[in-house]
Amino acid sequence: MSIDVQKIREDFPILDQMVHDNPLVYLDNGATTQKPLAVIEALENYYRKDNSNVHRGAHVLSDRATIAFEEARKSVQTFLNSAHSEEIIWTRGTTESINIVAQSFGQAFIKKGDEIMVSAMEHHANIVPWQMLCERTGAKLSVIPVSDAGELDMTAFAAMLNPRVKMVSVVHVSNALGTVNPVAQIIKQAHAVGAKVLIDGAQAVAHFTVDVQALDADFYVFSGHKVFGPTGIGCLYGKKELLDSMPPVQGGGEMIERVSFAGSSYQGLPFKFEAGTPNICGAIGLGAALKYLMALDRSALSAYEDDLLSYAHERAAQCDGMRVIGTAKDKAGVLSFLIDGTHPADIGMLLDQQGIAVRTGHHCAMPIMDQLAIPGTARASFSIYNTRQDVDALFDGIEKVKMFLC
């Protein structure tokens, strides 16, 4: 199956607009991706025709909503190739998913003297919940070193592993640097000392296929809005035997089996972790997004995006005064950069005046920015609907920024 990028662009109506009298060039996909018509129509259809609460209604609307809601869960199961649909827990996104694991797994299995390992390139969402757990339990947080090129020090990682390590939590693709980490190797080595592994896939799932069974991941998490779905919805995948052994984090409706003042019992998976009315529309929208993506040739899309990023790096190498931040050999989707004599915020503002949307700042990855002794970067992040013309527009815009500021 070949990739018709212009046809794909037509599926995303937001791209067809002018910003400051220039055609929109959207290069902020690492923050959120745009939504195809299939998702927009799924959201509209739910609210127009099926709006109802799920699972307990005794009427047609509830039946239809429940079927669509649970079919979306099965779409995530297919997307990640999990063994069971009940291994897919609906959450608000990657941040909540990690917090659930830190609180629930942490409560059950982490104690004083244990170790939790993260890497130096992590998003704050994969640092702070583990710090909070360490404060509660007396466990130790260990940090896997990262080179200035943005690559994990796998030799140091191997040396740091020991039987006290109970959890290794690392990003699949760095949102700040674009680094693709060798997560299969990390999982295998961590399992060898008895540790469990959580993979933050927020920046990975939109760029290439993820198979949680092949990886042997214990937990895998991602956010819907970074893979063409709505905001406020995400997924926690966990191995069934692990999720069964973990206590619920929130109490309330839906997650209970029976409630009395003498005590309560809880439902099984996945509902044990889904207290209250869920984001029904968000789940349905995410299911539509994943179906849209899975209908395309994902191998061809990945190759296309790799070529696009390679082209951006070629242009960067020819751009005087530009410094690329994150030069790992294996990257996906991200070109972070600085321009000599300019602040990233100024770069972003002046690019916006030309209709070019990028992200600026520390990208919720302050530790790696501190290591590199920089305040942040300007970040162009690419998706399936971006083109070489978008890359050219970015670098034409950068030249104008340099003329104005330098």
GUROBA-726582 format. One record per residue (C-alpha): residue number from 0; x, y, z. Coordinates in nm, 3 decimals. Layout:
BEGIN
seq = NUM, east = X, north = Y, up = Z
...
//
This chain:
BEGIN
seq = 0, east = 0.000, north = 0.000, up = 0.000
seq = 1, east = 0.147, north = 0.337, up = -0.103
seq = 2, east = 0.113, north = 0.656, up = 0.099
seq = 3, east = -0.076, north = 0.947, up = -0.055
seq = 4, east = 0.016, north = 1.227, up = 0.183
seq = 5, east = -0.202, north = 1.483, up = 0.008
seq = 6, east = -0.501, north = 1.251, up = 0.053
seq = 7, east = -0.411, north = 1.210, up = 0.421
seq = 8, east = -0.393, north = 1.589, up = 0.459
seq = 9, east = -0.745, north = 1.617, up = 0.320
seq = 10, east = -0.863, north = 1.400, up = 0.611
seq = 11, east = -0.750, north = 1.672, up = 0.856
seq = 12, east = -0.965, north = 1.981, up = 0.793
seq = 13, east = -0.781, north = 2.201, up = 1.043
seq = 14, east = -0.474, north = 2.205, up = 0.819
seq = 15, east = -0.658, north = 2.398, up = 0.549
seq = 16, east = -0.641, north = 2.747, up = 0.698
seq = 17, east = -0.440, north = 3.067, up = 0.700
seq = 18, east = -0.254, north = 3.193, up = 1.008
seq = 19, east = -0.127, north = 3.552, up = 1.002
seq = 20, east = -0.193, north = 3.556, up = 0.625
seq = 21, east = 0.022, north = 3.246, up = 0.571
seq = 22, east = -0.081, north = 2.884, up = 0.511
seq = 23, east = -0.069, north = 2.695, up = 0.840
seq = 24, east = 0.241, north = 2.478, up = 0.884
seq = 25, east = 0.163, north = 2.264, up = 1.188
seq = 26, east = 0.480, north = 2.126, up = 1.348
seq = 27, east = 0.366, north = 2.084, up = 1.708
seq = 28, east = 0.257, north = 1.722, up = 1.686
seq = 29, east = 0.459, north = 1.621, up = 1.991
seq = 30, east = 0.225, north = 1.837, up = 2.199
seq = 31, east = -0.093, north = 1.719, up = 2.027
seq = 32, east = -0.182, north = 1.578, up = 1.689
seq = 33, east = -0.466, north = 1.703, up = 1.474
seq = 34, east = -0.786, north = 1.500, up = 1.432
seq = 35, east = -0.907, north = 1.332, up = 1.114
seq = 36, east = -1.267, north = 1.358, up = 0.995
seq = 37, east = -1.326, north = 1.000, up = 1.111
seq = 38, east = -1.268, north = 1.109, up = 1.470
seq = 39, east = -1.465, north = 1.433, up = 1.442
seq = 40, east = -1.759, north = 1.241, up = 1.294
seq = 41, east = -1.741, north = 0.971, up = 1.563
seq = 42, east = -1.759, north = 1.237, up = 1.835
seq = 43, east = -2.048, north = 1.413, up = 1.664
seq = 44, east = -2.234, north = 1.087, up = 1.603
seq = 45, east = -2.212, north = 0.988, up = 1.969
seq = 46, east = -2.354, north = 1.317, up = 2.094
seq = 47, east = -2.615, north = 1.340, up = 1.819
seq = 48, east = -2.744, north = 0.982, up = 1.838
seq = 49, east = -2.610, north = 0.771, up = 2.124
seq = 50, east = -2.539, north = 1.000, up = 2.420
seq = 51, east = -2.600, north = 0.792, up = 2.732
seq = 52, east = -2.415, north = 0.641, up = 3.023
seq = 53, east = -2.266, north = 0.295, up = 2.972
seq = 54, east = -2.301, north = -0.055, up = 3.116
seq = 55, east = -2.606, north = -0.020, up = 3.340
seq = 56, east = -2.873, north = 0.145, up = 3.129
seq = 57, east = -3.190, north = -0.051, up = 3.042
seq = 58, east = -3.254, north = 0.125, up = 2.712
seq = 59, east = -3.135, north = 0.141, up = 2.353
seq = 60, east = -2.915, north = 0.450, up = 2.381
seq = 61, east = -2.719, north = 0.298, up = 2.668
seq = 62, east = -2.684, north = -0.029, up = 2.479
seq = 63, east = -2.545, north = 0.150, up = 2.173
seq = 64, east = -2.310, north = 0.365, up = 2.381
seq = 65, east = -2.185, north = 0.061, up = 2.572
seq = 66, east = -2.119, north = -0.135, up = 2.254
seq = 67, east = -1.925, north = 0.156, up = 2.100
seq = 68, east = -1.733, north = 0.215, up = 2.424
seq = 69, east = -1.624, north = -0.148, up = 2.459
seq = 70, east = -1.551, north = -0.181, up = 2.087
seq = 71, east = -1.309, north = 0.110, up = 2.132
seq = 72, east = -1.136, north = -0.086, up = 2.408
seq = 73, east = -1.100, north = -0.379, up = 2.167
seq = 74, east = -0.950, north = -0.140, up = 1.911
seq = 75, east = -0.680, north = -0.047, up = 2.163
seq = 76, east = -0.625, north = -0.416, up = 2.232
seq = 77, east = -0.569, north = -0.476, up = 1.860
seq = 78, east = -0.354, north = -0.164, up = 1.828
seq = 79, east = -0.115, north = -0.279, up = 2.104
seq = 80, east = -0.163, north = -0.652, up = 2.044
seq = 81, east = -0.248, north = -0.719, up = 2.406
seq = 82, east = -0.365, north = -1.069, up = 2.495
seq = 83, east = -0.691, north = -0.961, up = 2.664
seq = 84, east = -0.921, north = -0.662, up = 2.626
seq = 85, east = -0.948, north = -0.635, up = 3.007
seq = 86, east = -0.577, north = -0.549, up = 3.010
seq = 87, east = -0.675, north = -0.210, up = 2.863
seq = 88, east = -0.770, north = 0.045, up = 3.130
seq = 89, east = -0.921, north = 0.379, up = 3.028
seq = 90, east = -0.750, north = 0.680, up = 3.186
seq = 91, east = -0.726, north = 1.053, up = 3.121
seq = 92, east = -0.390, north = 1.005, up = 2.952
seq = 93, east = -0.028, north = 0.905, up = 3.003
seq = 94, east = 0.011, north = 1.109, up = 3.322
seq = 95, east = -0.282, north = 0.947, up = 3.498
seq = 96, east = -0.177, north = 0.603, up = 3.374
seq = 97, east = 0.169, north = 0.637, up = 3.528
seq = 98, east = 0.020, north = 0.773, up = 3.851
seq = 99, east = -0.215, north = 0.475, up = 3.877
seq = 100, east = 0.075, north = 0.232, up = 3.845
seq = 101, east = 0.289, north = 0.430, up = 4.090
seq = 102, east = 0.010, north = 0.441, up = 4.346
seq = 103, east = -0.137, north = 0.093, up = 4.301
seq = 104, east = 0.170, north = -0.115, up = 4.218
seq = 105, east = 0.365, north = 0.099, up = 4.462
seq = 106, east = 0.120, north = 0.035, up = 4.744
seq = 107, east = 0.128, north = -0.339, up = 4.682
seq = 108, east = 0.491, north = -0.407, up = 4.599
seq = 109, east = 0.729, north = -0.119, up = 4.681
seq = 110, east = 0.882, north = -0.087, up = 5.027
seq = 111, east = 1.169, north = 0.085, up = 5.203
seq = 112, east = 1.506, north = -0.004, up = 5.053
seq = 113, east = 1.364, north = -0.093, up = 4.710
seq = 114, east = 1.479, north = 0.094, up = 4.399
seq = 115, east = 1.286, north = 0.254, up = 4.114
seq = 116, east = 1.479, north = 0.342, up = 3.799
seq = 117, east = 1.401, north = 0.615, up = 3.547
seq = 118, east = 1.619, north = 0.780, up = 3.285
seq = 119, east = 1.758, north = 1.132, up = 3.274
seq = 120, east = 1.552, north = 1.213, up = 2.963
seq = 121, east = 1.209, north = 1.147, up = 3.115
seq = 122, east = 0.905, north = 1.371, up = 3.095
seq = 123, east = 0.806, north = 1.510, up = 3.434
seq = 124, east = 0.506, north = 1.276, up = 3.429
seq = 125, east = 0.748, north = 0.983, up = 3.448
seq = 126, east = 0.956, north = 1.137, up = 3.727
seq = 127, east = 0.730, north = 1.308, up = 3.980
seq = 128, east = 0.491, north = 1.016, up = 4.050
seq = 129, east = 0.791, north = 0.794, up = 4.131
seq = 130, east = 0.945, north = 1.064, up = 4.351
seq = 131, east = 0.617, north = 1.086, up = 4.540
seq = 132, east = 0.614, north = 0.708, up = 4.580
seq = 133, east = 0.970, north = 0.715, up = 4.713
seq = 134, east = 0.870, north = 0.980, up = 4.966
seq = 135, east = 0.581, north = 0.761, up = 5.086
seq = 136, east = 0.769, north = 0.434, up = 5.103
seq = 137, east = 1.135, north = 0.513, up = 5.160
seq = 138, east = 1.233, north = 0.360, up = 4.828
seq = 139, east = 1.523, north = 0.506, up = 4.628
seq = 140, east = 1.496, north = 0.670, up = 4.286
seq = 141, east = 1.790, north = 0.586, up = 4.058
seq = 142, east = 1.858, north = 0.768, up = 3.732
seq = 143, east = 1.997, north = 0.603, up = 3.418
seq = 144, east = 2.253, north = 0.841, up = 3.261
seq = 145, east = 2.196, north = 0.991, up = 2.918
seq = 146, east = 2.472, north = 1.117, up = 2.687
seq = 147, east = 2.468, north = 1.473, up = 2.558
seq = 148, east = 2.368, north = 1.325, up = 2.221
seq = 149, east = 2.053, north = 1.198, up = 2.391
seq = 150, east = 2.126, north = 0.827, up = 2.413
seq = 151, east = 2.080, north = 0.606, up = 2.717
seq = 152, east = 2.400, north = 0.473, up = 2.870
seq = 153, east = 2.310, north = 0.106, up = 2.846
seq = 154, east = 2.638, north = -0.001, up = 3.005
seq = 155, east = 2.559, north = 0.206, up = 3.311
seq = 156, east = 2.202, north = 0.073, up = 3.312
seq = 157, east = 2.325, north = -0.286, up = 3.319
seq = 158, east = 2.564, north = -0.206, up = 3.603
seq = 159, east = 2.289, north = -0.034, up = 3.804
seq = 160, east = 2.048, north = -0.328, up = 3.788
seq = 161, east = 2.027, north = -0.535, up = 4.103
seq = 162, east = 1.766, north = -0.741, up = 4.291
seq = 163, east = 1.650, north = -0.433, up = 4.487
seq = 164, east = 1.517, north = -0.274, up = 4.166
seq = 165, east = 1.143, north = -0.334, up = 4.158
seq = 166, east = 1.041, north = -0.098, up = 3.877
seq = 167, east = 1.210, north = 0.045, up = 3.567
seq = 168, east = 1.006, north = 0.320, up = 3.400
seq = 169, east = 1.140, north = 0.470, up = 3.078
seq = 170, east = 1.016, north = 0.660, up = 2.778
seq = 171, east = 0.990, north = 0.480, up = 2.444
seq = 172, east = 1.051, north = 0.799, up = 2.243
seq = 173, east = 1.177, north = 1.118, up = 2.409
seq = 174, east = 0.942, north = 1.410, up = 2.362
seq = 175, east = 1.229, north = 1.658, up = 2.402
seq = 176, east = 1.502, north = 1.486, up = 2.198
seq = 177, east = 1.326, north = 1.237, up = 1.970
seq = 178, east = 1.545, north = 0.950, up = 2.091
seq = 179, east = 1.400, north = 0.603, up = 2.036
seq = 180, east = 1.511, north = 0.395, up = 2.332
seq = 181, east = 1.596, north = 0.021, up = 2.307
seq = 182, east = 1.299, north = -0.076, up = 2.521
seq = 183, east = 1.300, north = -0.446, up = 2.430
seq = 184, east = 1.657, north = -0.473, up = 2.562
seq = 185, east = 1.569, north = -0.268, up = 2.870
seq = 186, east = 1.273, north = -0.494, up = 2.949
seq = 187, east = 1.475, north = -0.814, up = 2.905
seq = 188, east = 1.758, north = -0.694, up = 3.128
seq = 189, east = 1.522, north = -0.560, up = 3.394
seq = 190, east = 1.324, north = -0.884, up = 3.403
seq = 191, east = 1.649, north = -1.075, up = 3.457
seq = 192, east = 1.677, north = -0.917, up = 3.806
seq = 193, east = 1.305, north = -0.949, up = 3.881
seq = 194, east = 1.206, north = -0.589, up = 3.808
seq = 195, east = 0.884, north = -0.486, up = 3.637
seq = 196, east = 0.892, north = -0.235, up = 3.350
seq = 197, east = 0.663, north = 0.051, up = 3.250
seq = 198, east = 0.708, north = 0.206, up = 2.906
seq = 199, east = 0.584, north = 0.560, up = 2.841
seq = 200, east = 0.465, north = 0.532, up = 2.482
seq = 201, east = 0.307, north = 0.876, up = 2.449
seq = 202, east = 0.547, north = 0.982, up = 2.172
seq = 203, east = 0.587, north = 0.638, up = 2.015
seq = 204, east = 0.249, north = 0.498, up = 1.916
seq = 205, east = 0.177, north = 0.756, up = 1.645
seq = 206, east = 0.507, north = 0.686, up = 1.470
seq = 207, east = 0.541, north = 0.306, up = 1.457
seq = 208, east = 0.368, north = -0.017, up = 1.551
seq = 209, east = 0.393, north = -0.129, up = 1.914
seq = 210, east = 0.342, north = -0.493, up = 2.016
seq = 211, east = 0.328, north = -0.522, up = 2.394
seq = 212, east = 0.343, north = -0.901, up = 2.386
seq = 213, east = 0.653, north = -0.905, up = 2.168
seq = 214, east = 0.814, north = -0.644, up = 2.394
seq = 215, east = 0.703, north = -0.836, up = 2.706
seq = 216, east = 0.619, north = -0.500, up = 2.866
seq = 217, east = 0.455, north = -0.520, up = 3.207
seq = 218, east = 0.290, north = -0.181, up = 3.159
seq = 219, east = 0.257, north = 0.040, up = 2.850
seq = 220, east = 0.086, north = 0.380, up = 2.855
seq = 221, east = -0.014, north = 0.642, up = 2.600
seq = 222, east = -0.243, north = 0.944, up = 2.544
seq = 223, east = -0.516, north = 0.959, up = 2.283
seq = 224, east = -0.453, north = 1.316, up = 2.175
seq = 225, east = -0.099, north = 1.234, up = 2.060
seq = 226, east = -0.226, north = 0.965, up = 1.824
seq = 227, east = -0.503, north = 1.161, up = 1.644
seq = 228, east = -0.766, north = 1.108, up = 1.915
seq = 229, east = -0.938, north = 1.346, up = 2.159
seq = 230, east = -0.782, north = 1.505, up = 2.464
seq = 231, east = -0.867, north = 1.376, up = 2.809
seq = 232, east = -0.850, north = 1.007, up = 2.715
seq = 233, east = -0.565, north = 0.761, up = 2.737
seq = 234, east = -0.480, north = 0.402, up = 2.812
seq = 235, east = -0.297, north = 0.194, up = 3.064
seq = 236, east = -0.201, north = -0.150, up = 2.941
seq = 237, east = -0.092, north = -0.394, up = 3.207
seq = 238, east = -0.039, north = -0.767, up = 3.211
seq = 239, east = -0.354, north = -0.928, up = 3.346
seq = 240, east = -0.184, north = -1.111, up = 3.632
seq = 241, east = -0.023, north = -0.787, up = 3.747
seq = 242, east = -0.340, north = -0.578, up = 3.728
seq = 243, east = -0.529, north = -0.852, up = 3.913
seq = 244, east = -0.278, north = -0.831, up = 4.197
seq = 245, east = -0.296, north = -0.452, up = 4.231
seq = 246, east = -0.546, north = -0.264, up = 4.450
seq = 247, east = -0.783, north = -0.003, up = 4.301
seq = 248, east = -0.675, north = 0.359, up = 4.328
seq = 249, east = -1.014, north = 0.532, up = 4.332
seq = 250, east = -1.340, north = 0.421, up = 4.487
seq = 251, east = -1.691, north = 0.491, up = 4.363
seq = 252, east = -1.944, north = 0.376, up = 4.110
seq = 253, east = -1.861, north = 0.127, up = 3.834
seq = 254, east = -1.560, north = -0.025, up = 4.012
seq = 255, east = -1.764, north = -0.191, up = 4.286
seq = 256, east = -1.923, north = -0.534, up = 4.299
seq = 257, east = -2.114, north = -0.483, up = 4.624
seq = 258, east = -2.120, north = -0.202, up = 4.880
seq = 259, east = -2.238, north = -0.216, up = 5.242
seq = 260, east = -2.136, north = -0.028, up = 5.554
seq = 261, east = -1.967, north = -0.345, up = 5.670
seq = 262, east = -1.735, north = -0.333, up = 5.368
seq = 263, east = -1.721, north = -0.332, up = 4.989
seq = 264, east = -1.600, north = -0.571, up = 4.721
seq = 265, east = -1.463, north = -0.470, up = 4.383
seq = 266, east = -1.525, north = -0.563, up = 4.025
seq = 267, east = -1.267, north = -0.744, up = 3.821
seq = 268, east = -1.070, north = -0.601, up = 3.533
seq = 269, east = -1.089, north = -0.357, up = 3.369
seq = 270, east = -1.357, north = -0.190, up = 3.580
seq = 271, east = -1.163, north = -0.213, up = 3.908
seq = 272, east = -0.954, north = 0.083, up = 3.788
seq = 273, east = -1.236, north = 0.281, up = 3.621
seq = 274, east = -1.432, north = 0.446, up = 3.902
seq = 275, east = -1.715, north = 0.679, up = 3.805
seq = 276, east = -1.861, north = 0.771, up = 3.468
seq = 277, east = -1.583, north = 0.735, up = 3.211
seq = 278, east = -1.492, north = 0.961, up = 2.922
seq = 279, east = -1.727, north = 0.771, up = 2.692
seq = 280, east = -1.702, north = 1.005, up = 2.397
seq = 281, east = -1.325, north = 1.029, up = 2.433
seq = 282, east = -1.288, north = 0.651, up = 2.424
seq = 283, east = -1.510, north = 0.625, up = 2.116
seq = 284, east = -1.309, north = 0.901, up = 1.948
seq = 285, east = -0.981, north = 0.728, up = 2.031
seq = 286, east = -1.116, north = 0.402, up = 1.891
seq = 287, east = -1.198, north = 0.584, up = 1.567
seq = 288, east = -0.848, north = 0.736, up = 1.557
seq = 289, east = -0.680, north = 0.399, up = 1.597
seq = 290, east = -0.899, north = 0.240, up = 1.333
seq = 291, east = -0.811, north = 0.526, up = 1.098
seq = 292, east = -0.439, north = 0.477, up = 1.161
seq = 293, east = -0.449, north = 0.096, up = 1.141
seq = 294, east = -0.623, north = 0.117, up = 0.801
seq = 295, east = -0.310, north = 0.284, up = 0.660
seq = 296, east = 0.019, north = 0.112, up = 0.576
seq = 297, east = 0.202, north = 0.178, up = 0.902
seq = 298, east = 0.537, north = 0.050, up = 0.777
seq = 299, east = 0.520, north = 0.286, up = 0.482
seq = 300, east = 0.413, north = 0.572, up = 0.711
seq = 301, east = 0.707, north = 0.508, up = 0.944
seq = 302, east = 0.947, north = 0.506, up = 0.650
seq = 303, east = 0.792, north = 0.829, up = 0.522
seq = 304, east = 0.828, north = 1.001, up = 0.859
seq = 305, east = 1.188, north = 0.877, up = 0.894
seq = 306, east = 1.269, north = 1.026, up = 0.554
seq = 307, east = 1.103, north = 1.354, up = 0.653
seq = 308, east = 1.306, north = 1.375, up = 0.976
seq = 309, east = 1.624, north = 1.289, up = 0.787
seq = 310, east = 1.550, north = 1.570, up = 0.544
seq = 311, east = 1.499, north = 1.811, up = 0.834
seq = 312, east = 1.837, north = 1.710, up = 0.977
seq = 313, east = 1.998, north = 1.764, up = 0.636
seq = 314, east = 1.854, north = 2.113, up = 0.622
seq = 315, east = 1.967, north = 2.179, up = 0.980
seq = 316, east = 2.324, north = 2.078, up = 0.896
seq = 317, east = 2.328, north = 2.351, up = 0.629
seq = 318, east = 2.176, north = 2.618, up = 0.855
seq = 319, east = 2.440, north = 2.850, up = 0.997
seq = 320, east = 2.405, north = 2.923, up = 1.367
seq = 321, east = 2.160, north = 2.638, up = 1.428
seq = 322, east = 2.234, north = 2.377, up = 1.693
seq = 323, east = 2.033, north = 2.056, up = 1.696
seq = 324, east = 1.959, north = 1.926, up = 2.047
seq = 325, east = 1.928, north = 1.548, up = 2.043
seq = 326, east = 2.145, north = 1.368, up = 1.790
seq = 327, east = 2.083, north = 1.005, up = 1.880
seq = 328, east = 2.130, north = 0.754, up = 1.599
seq = 329, east = 1.773, north = 0.628, up = 1.638
seq = 330, east = 1.516, north = 0.908, up = 1.644
seq = 331, east = 1.148, north = 0.962, up = 1.565
seq = 332, east = 0.945, north = 1.269, up = 1.488
seq = 333, east = 1.136, north = 1.545, up = 1.668
seq = 334, east = 1.382, north = 1.817, up = 1.568
seq = 335, east = 1.474, north = 2.024, up = 1.873
seq = 336, east = 1.708, north = 2.316, up = 1.812
seq = 337, east = 1.857, north = 2.645, up = 1.921
seq = 338, east = 1.973, north = 2.943, up = 1.716
seq = 339, east = 2.284, north = 3.127, up = 1.828
seq = 340, east = 2.203, north = 3.451, up = 2.007
seq = 341, east = 1.828, north = 3.391, up = 2.033
seq = 342, east = 1.594, north = 3.264, up = 2.301
seq = 343, east = 1.363, north = 2.972, up = 2.209
seq = 344, east = 1.055, north = 3.176, up = 2.301
seq = 345, east = 1.150, north = 3.443, up = 2.048
seq = 346, east = 1.201, north = 3.178, up = 1.781
seq = 347, east = 0.854, north = 3.039, up = 1.843
seq = 348, east = 0.689, north = 3.379, up = 1.841
seq = 349, east = 0.850, north = 3.487, up = 1.513
seq = 350, east = 0.777, north = 3.154, up = 1.344
seq = 351, east = 0.414, north = 3.186, up = 1.450
seq = 352, east = 0.397, north = 3.523, up = 1.274
seq = 353, east = 0.478, north = 3.326, up = 0.959
seq = 354, east = 0.207, north = 3.066, up = 1.022
seq = 355, east = 0.451, north = 2.803, up = 1.150
seq = 356, east = 0.351, north = 2.628, up = 1.473
seq = 357, east = 0.632, north = 2.486, up = 1.688
seq = 358, east = 0.673, north = 2.434, up = 2.062
seq = 359, east = 0.925, north = 2.616, up = 2.280
seq = 360, east = 1.047, north = 2.570, up = 2.637
seq = 361, east = 1.176, north = 2.282, up = 2.844
seq = 362, east = 0.905, north = 2.042, up = 2.717
seq = 363, east = 0.842, north = 1.909, up = 3.069
seq = 364, east = 1.192, north = 1.761, up = 3.064
seq = 365, east = 1.383, north = 2.001, up = 3.289
seq = 366, east = 1.645, north = 1.750, up = 3.413
seq = 367, east = 1.785, north = 1.685, up = 3.065
seq = 368, east = 1.777, north = 2.057, up = 2.988
seq = 369, east = 1.975, north = 2.121, up = 3.308
seq = 370, east = 2.225, north = 1.854, up = 3.205
seq = 371, east = 2.271, north = 2.024, up = 2.869
seq = 372, east = 2.290, north = 2.366, up = 3.039
seq = 373, east = 2.020, north = 2.518, up = 2.817
seq = 374, east = 1.693, north = 2.694, up = 2.910
seq = 375, east = 1.495, north = 2.491, up = 2.661
seq = 376, east = 1.463, north = 2.448, up = 2.286
seq = 377, east = 1.242, north = 2.523, up = 1.992
seq = 378, east = 1.089, north = 2.192, up = 1.886
seq = 379, east = 0.948, north = 2.100, up = 1.548
seq = 380, east = 0.766, north = 1.768, up = 1.566
seq = 381, east = 0.636, north = 1.584, up = 1.262
seq = 382, east = 0.343, north = 1.361, up = 1.177
seq = 383, east = 0.195, north = 1.166, up = 0.889
seq = 384, east = 0.043, north = 1.475, up = 0.725
seq = 385, east = 0.361, north = 1.682, up = 0.719
seq = 386, east = 0.562, north = 1.725, up = 0.398
seq = 387, east = 0.904, north = 1.834, up = 0.277
seq = 388, east = 0.735, north = 2.161, up = 0.187
seq = 389, east = 0.657, north = 2.204, up = 0.557
seq = 390, east = 1.024, north = 2.144, up = 0.639
seq = 391, east = 1.127, north = 2.398, up = 0.376
seq = 392, east = 0.881, north = 2.649, up = 0.519
seq = 393, east = 1.031, north = 2.593, up = 0.865
seq = 394, east = 1.383, north = 2.668, up = 0.745
seq = 395, east = 1.273, north = 2.963, up = 0.536
seq = 396, east = 1.110, north = 3.092, up = 0.853
seq = 397, east = 1.426, north = 3.031, up = 1.055
seq = 398, east = 1.625, north = 3.237, up = 0.808
seq = 399, east = 1.384, north = 3.527, up = 0.863
seq = 400, east = 1.414, north = 3.481, up = 1.239
seq = 401, east = 1.793, north = 3.503, up = 1.209
seq = 402, east = 1.770, north = 3.819, up = 0.999
seq = 403, east = 1.542, north = 3.979, up = 1.255
seq = 404, east = 1.720, north = 3.874, up = 1.575
seq = 405, east = 2.082, north = 3.809, up = 1.490
//
